[in-house]
Amino acid sequence: MQKIVIQPELCDGCRDCEEACEKLYGASRIMIREVEGVYYPIICQQCEDAPCRTICPTEAIDDDVNPERCIGCGLCMLVCPFGAVVMEGRKAQKCNQCPDLDTPACVKACSKRALSKIDTEKLKLEKQNRFISKMSGVSKGQRRSDVLDILTAKRKARQKLE
């Protein structure tokens, strides 16, 4: 699954991402908020069990908002934990991560690389591999003798006995 990841420490508040999104959709589906000199891009996180999808009385929300079904009640905006749903022209709008583009408009427009699109499965596997490498001592070029080895040795011994 591809997902837009935000790194607020890199954002300089230029709002290029907002402008790119607005050019594409007529209204920006990403918002930059400043809190104590730090800029935070607010964007839909495409929640697995999305409260906006659950509460929508017309089932207008999926990965995007169906404007023909949206009645503009604003319930989705009220329940979004990120504040990423906006009302524009009496219709709800939220980021759909630009499914028709290889790179979302906001990501492409961000010169500071505060926004990036990543494959979450690939990231998970990379993190697991780093963890396994660290635990097994492979990252240091040699395998350490530690609890992991003892547990592995006990398991191998049990298998031979069986």
Secondary structure, DSSP 4 states (H G I P E B T S, - for coil): -EEEEE-GGG-----HHHHHHHHHHSS-S-EEEEETTEEEEE-----TT-HHHHH-TT--BSSSB-TTT-----HHHHH-TT---EEETTEEE-----TTSSS-HHHHH-TT--EEEEEHHHHHHHHHHHHHHHHHTGGGTS---SHHHHHHHHHHHHHHH-
